[in-house]
Amino acid sequence: MASEATHNRPAGYTFLIRQYGLRVLPNWHASFVSLSGTARFTTEDGQIRAVYPPVYWLGEGICLE
């Protein structure tokens, strides 16, 4: 099985935390964009994990528009 980094790219607040190594309180929601598949949501240890399909990917970097 491939790793999360291979199939799911961090998005939104999760992206910002990882990209800039932010030291913040743990967030209750983590968002990712998959390379394939459909949207899916899971909950583990009180954290919601949302994985969105590839159509949601805006590219590498930050979109300020």
Secondary structure, 3 states (H helix, E strand, C coil): CCCHHHHEEEEHHHHHHHHHCCCCCCCCEEEEEECCCCCEEEEECCEEEEEECHHHCCCCCCCCC
